[in-house]
Every structure is written in structure tokens, then in C-alpha cells.
Amino acid sequence: LLDAPLWENRILGHVTEKPNSRGWLLDNKAARTDTERIVREYDVRTPGIDVTAASLSGGNQQKLIVGRE
């Protein structure tokens, strides 16, 4: 979803998996922390995880998706 922040895009399709949730409850802090890890490990060029995916270049969008999967 290009209009959603990076950390929300990170959890797409993985909402009920750890570290994103505790049972049926979304763990925002853990999801945000894991998104920051992906940004570091995959060298996603972004000013932060609260920007929308639309603000990233196509290559950086792809890095985020690869890190998510």
C-alpha cells in the first residue's frame, strides 16, 4: 500500500506472526522495531519508518518487500 507508512507495509500478510503480534493483538512497538531492522539490514534509503511507501524510490520499495518476506 503506497499510502501507508513503511512499518504498516512491513506487517502486510504477517499480522498474526511474531514479532508483529501477541496472539490476536498487534504489537506496534515490535512491528516498528522489526521495520527499523529491515531498513538497516537492507539499506533502505528513507528518512524514517513513518513515511509512506510512495515516497521511496522503486528500488527502496523492493528492498522493503524483500526484507518483509
Beta strands, then each sheet from edge to edge (+ up, - down):
strand 1: 21-22
strand 2: 25-26
sheet 1: 1+ 2-
end
